[in-house]
Each structure stands twice: as C-alpha cells, then as structure tokens.
Amino acid sequence: MFFGEYEYKLELKGRLPIPPKFKREFKDGMVLLPGVEPCITVYTPPEWKKVSAEFTTGTINRSKMRKLNRALFASAFYLSLDGQGRVALPVPLREHAGIEIEEEVVVAGANTYLELWNKDKWEQEKSDSQEQAWQIIESLERQ
C-alpha cells in the first residue's frame, strides 16, 4: 500500500528519486503511464498485471477495447530504478504532467500505485480531492 506525499526536485537529467520506503516495492521495475489527470501513474509490475488484465476482460465492444488498449499500452513505459533509487522520467510523460526539469515534483501515494505531480497542479488537485472525498464518504454512509 502506498500512502503519503513526498517532494523532490526533478534532476537536470530528468531523474526523480523514489521515496526510500517504496524502493523495495519497485526492485523488479515499474510501469509508468500518463494519468487520467495531468500526472504520471506508477505501478509495480504485479499491480500493473492485475490492472491490465481488467482492460482485456471487460464488457465493452472490441473497437472501444482496441482504442483503450492503444491509449494505455502504447504510452506506458517499463523502467527500473538506478543505483541511487531514481527513475528517469520519459519526456512524453513529463509533458503530459507538466513536470519540468529542476522543478518540484510531488510523489503521492494512491493506495496500490503512486502518482507523480507538478507541485502546483498537485496542490490544486489535493484541495479538490479532499473536498470531494468527504462528500463521497457521506454519500456512501447513506447507502
């Protein structure tokens, strides 16, 4: 389980440290892809296998499934941590998330995966999410 938020500066070569407490989870690599929001989503290989299986066994029609698979799998990257526990963020993913070299990046735990955010965008998303989370919790309690 991934939780908490951690701030790092994206290095000149586009490398980002992964929080030390999560390094063991990523010893066999990681899968990075564009998030639905402007962020980068990071999965462990076993979790990505579970998530990707859901996309191949869905009930949507074949043409929609092909489009979904193209959007997800063509833009995904399988990467490994370097010896210092950093990952080199691919340019297309950095552009999607608005993450610039030598800027602050937030690594946010999201239960079974991590999200990498431009710090300013994260602050807005965090505020919105926290406000909506309480509304969602209240709606669940009524059911």
C-alpha positions as CSV (number, residue, x, y, z in Angstrom):
1,M,0.0,0.0,0.0
2,F,1.3,3.4,-1.0
3,F,0.4,6.5,1.1
4,G,1.8,9.9,2.0
5,E,3.2,12.7,-0.2
6,Y,6.9,13.4,-0.8
7,E,8.5,16.4,-2.5
8,Y,11.6,16.1,-4.7
9,K,13.3,18.2,-7.3
10,L,13.5,16.7,-10.8
11,E,17.2,16.5,-11.6
12,L,18.8,18.1,-14.6
13,K,18.9,14.7,-16.4
14,G,15.2,14.1,-15.7
15,R,15.7,11.7,-12.8
16,L,13.4,11.6,-9.9
17,P,14.1,9.9,-6.5
18,I,11.5,7.4,-5.3
19,P,10.8,7.6,-1.6
20,P,13.2,5.2,0.2
21,K,10.3,3.4,1.9
22,F,8.9,2.4,-1.5
23,K,12.2,1.3,-3.2
24,R,11.7,-2.4,-2.2
25,E,8.3,-2.5,-3.9
26,F,10.0,-1.4,-7.2
27,K,13.1,-3.7,-7.1
28,D,11.7,-5.6,-10.1
29,G,10.9,-2.4,-12.1
30,M,7.9,-0.2,-12.5
31,V,5.3,0.7,-15.2
32,L,4.7,4.4,-15.8
33,L,1.9,5.8,-17.9
34,P,0.0,9.1,-18.2
35,G,-2.6,9.5,-15.6
36,V,-6.2,10.4,-16.3
37,E,-5.5,13.8,-14.7
38,P,-2.2,15.6,-15.5
39,C,0.1,13.3,-13.6
40,I,2.2,10.2,-14.1
41,T,0.8,6.9,-12.7
42,V,3.4,4.4,-11.4
43,Y,2.6,0.7,-10.8
44,T,4.6,-2.2,-9.5
45,P,4.8,-4.9,-12.2
46,P,2.4,-7.3,-10.3
47,E,-0.2,-4.5,-9.8
48,W,0.1,-3.4,-13.5
49,K,-0.6,-7.0,-14.5
50,K,-3.8,-7.0,-12.4
51,V,-4.9,-3.6,-13.8
52,S,-4.1,-4.5,-17.4
53,A,-6.0,-7.8,-17.1
54,E,-9.1,-5.8,-16.3
55,F,-8.7,-4.0,-19.6
56,T,-8.6,-7.2,-21.6
57,T,-11.6,-8.9,-20.0
58,G,-14.1,-6.0,-20.0
59,T,-17.6,-6.0,-21.5
60,I,-17.0,-3.1,-23.8
61,N,-17.1,-3.7,-27.6
62,R,-13.9,-4.6,-29.5
63,S,-13.3,-1.3,-31.2
64,K,-13.5,0.6,-27.9
65,M,-11.3,-2.0,-26.3
66,R,-8.7,-1.6,-29.1
67,K,-8.7,2.2,-28.6
68,L,-8.4,1.8,-24.8
69,N,-5.5,-0.6,-25.2
70,R,-3.7,1.7,-27.6
71,A,-4.1,4.7,-25.3
72,L,-2.8,2.8,-22.3
73,F,-0.2,0.4,-23.5
74,A,1.4,2.5,-26.3
75,S,2.0,5.3,-23.8
76,A,3.3,3.1,-21.0
77,F,7.0,2.7,-20.1
78,Y,8.6,-0.2,-18.2
79,L,11.6,1.3,-16.2
80,S,13.9,0.4,-13.4
81,L,15.4,2.3,-10.6
82,D,19.1,3.3,-10.9
83,G,21.6,2.5,-8.1
84,Q,20.5,5.6,-6.1
85,G,16.8,4.8,-6.3
86,R,15.9,7.2,-9.0
87,V,13.8,6.8,-12.2
88,A,14.4,8.7,-15.4
89,L,11.1,10.2,-16.3
90,P,10.4,9.9,-20.1
91,V,9.8,13.2,-21.9
92,P,6.3,12.3,-23.1
93,L,5.1,11.6,-19.6
94,R,6.8,14.7,-18.2
95,E,5.0,16.8,-20.8
96,H,1.6,15.2,-20.0
97,A,2.1,16.0,-16.3
98,G,3.6,19.5,-16.8
99,I,6.7,18.4,-14.9
100,E,9.8,20.5,-15.8
101,I,13.5,19.9,-15.1
102,E,14.7,21.3,-11.8
103,E,11.1,21.9,-10.6
104,E,9.4,20.4,-7.5
105,V,7.6,17.2,-8.1
106,V,5.2,15.5,-5.6
107,V,5.2,11.8,-5.3
108,A,1.8,10.9,-3.9
109,G,0.7,7.5,-2.6
110,A,-2.6,6.4,-4.0
111,N,-3.2,3.0,-2.4
112,T,-2.0,0.5,-5.0
113,Y,0.0,2.9,-7.1
114,L,1.9,6.2,-7.0
115,E,1.2,9.4,-8.8
116,L,3.8,12.0,-9.8
117,W,2.6,15.6,-10.0
118,N,3.8,19.0,-10.8
119,K,3.8,20.6,-7.3
120,D,1.4,23.5,-8.3
121,K,-1.1,21.1,-10.0
122,W,-0.9,18.8,-7.0
123,E,-1.8,21.5,-4.6
124,Q,-5.0,22.3,-6.6
125,E,-5.8,18.6,-7.1
126,K,-5.3,17.8,-3.4
127,S,-7.6,20.6,-2.4
128,D,-10.3,19.5,-4.8
129,S,-9.9,15.8,-3.9
130,Q,-10.1,16.4,-0.1
131,E,-13.3,18.5,-0.5
132,Q,-14.9,15.8,-2.7
133,A,-13.7,12.9,-0.6
134,W,-15.8,14.0,2.3
135,Q,-18.8,14.3,0.0
136,I,-18.2,10.8,-1.3
137,I,-17.8,9.4,2.2
138,E,-21.1,10.9,3.2
139,S,-22.9,9.5,0.2
140,L,-21.5,6.1,1.0
141,E,-22.8,6.2,4.5
142,R,-26.3,6.8,3.3
143,Q,-26.4,3.7,1.1
